[in-house]
Amino acid sequence: MSDLTLSEVIGLVVPGLLVCILVLWAVGMIRVFRQRRVLRYTDRFRAEELTGRVRQLKFRGYEEQAIQLVQRELGMPARKARSWVKSI
């Protein structure tokens, strides 16, 4: 086993941490942009709750019911609702 110096360890760890931070930031931004479409129709808490229910319906294979749920709850036009549900 080779002995690593402190500067070598730091040289390996710092870039890895930066990559992790950038990935987490990108995932957060994607989440915000997806919810922004729904936030025009409702508040943030309700949007997060609706997003969870839509994910459950999609996971079970009920995408059309998820689209109808979004239309019924938010009054969102069918085309926008379909696009938003597919993006989740």
N, C-alpha and C positions, 0 to 999 in steps of 0.2 A: 504494500500500500504506500502510495507516495504521500509525502508531507506537503500540505498546501500552506502557503503563507497567508497571513491575514489579508494582504492586498489582493491575492489571487481569489480568495473566497469572496471578498467584497466585489471584485470584478465580475464574478459569476452571479452573485445574488442581486445586485442593484439592477442590472438589465432585466432580470426575471421579474422583479417587483414592478418595474415600470411597465412591462408588458401586461402583467396582471391588472394593474390600475387602469391602463388604457382599455382593456377588454371589458372590465366592469363599467367604466364610463360609457362605452359604446352601447352596451346592453341597456343601461339606464336611459340613454337618449332614445333608443328604439322604442322602449316602453312608453316614454313620454309622448313621442310623436304618434304612436298608435292610439293612445288615449285622447290626444288632443282633438281628434275627429269627434269623439263621443262627448267631450267636455263642452262642446258647443250646445249640446242638448240637455245636459244635466250637470250636477255637481260631482266633485272628485270622488267622494265616498261611494256614491251610487254607481259611478262609472267603474270603480274597482270591483264592486259587488257584481255588477252585470257582466264584467269581463270574466269573472270566475264562473258564473253560471253558463256563459257561452262556451268557455273551455270545456266544461263538463259535458255539455250537449255535443260538442264536436268530438270529444274523446269517445263518446258512446255511439257516434255515427249519425247523429241527428242534426246535421248542418242546416237543413231547411227550417227545422223548428227553432234553431238558434237565430236565424235570420228573421223569422216571424216574431220572436221574442223581442229582438232589438227594435223592430218596426213598431210593435205594439207598445212597448214601454217608453220609447223615446220619440215616436212619431217621425223617425228618420225615413227618408225616401228609400224605396226598395233597392235601388242600385247602390246607394251609399252603404246601406245596411249589409248587403251582400259582400261588398268590397271590404268593409271593416271586419266582418266575421271571418272572411278568408284570410285576412292578415294576422289574425290571432292564432 
